[in-house]
């Protein structure tokens, strides 16, 4: 999953579930996508569509990397 943090898959799932837009923005920020991180954070995970997409992809594909 997200190797930058060294957390297990279930930890990423719980973080994405409970603080999705913030966690998605943090992951994008760490990967150097500052503009996308700010937009993701300010729009609430692209108006929850991006947050739901990230959550579903994380559940379906355990090796899914949040872009």
N, C-alpha and C positions, 0 to 999 in steps of 0.2 A: 504494500500500500504506500503510504507516504513515508519514505525512508528518512527524510530530514529530521523527523522528531523521534524516531526509534520506538514508537508506541505500537502495541499490537492492534490488529484489525478491529477488535471489539471496542477498544478505547476510541478509535477514530469514528466508529459507528455511533457511539454514545455522544461524543462531542458534536458530530454532525447533526444528530437528532435534537439535542437540547439547545445548542448555541450555533446552529447551522450557518447563518449569514456571517457571524463573527469568525467562526472557524474556517469557513470557505475563504474569507478575506485574508486571514492569517496565512493560510497555505499559499494563496496566490501572491501575497507579499513576500514570503520567504523565497518563492521561486523567481522573484524579480519582476513580476507583473504588477507594478505599483498602480498603474491606472485602472486595471481590471479589479484590483483589490479594493480601491476606493469606490469604484462604481458598484461593485458587488455588495459592499458594506452599506453604502448610502441607499441602495434600492431594495435592501432586505433580501439579498440573494436573487437579484433580477426579478423582483416582485413575486418571490417564492417559487417561481418556475425553475430557476437555476438550482435553488436549494432542494427542491423535490427531485430534480434530475440527478444531482450529486448523491442524494440519499439512496435513490433506486439503484444507481450504478454501483455504489458502494456495497449494497446488499447483494446484487446479482454477481458482480465481479469483485472478488476479494482483492484482486491485484489492481483495481481501478485507480488511476492516478488523477486527482482533481487537477484540471488544467488551470 
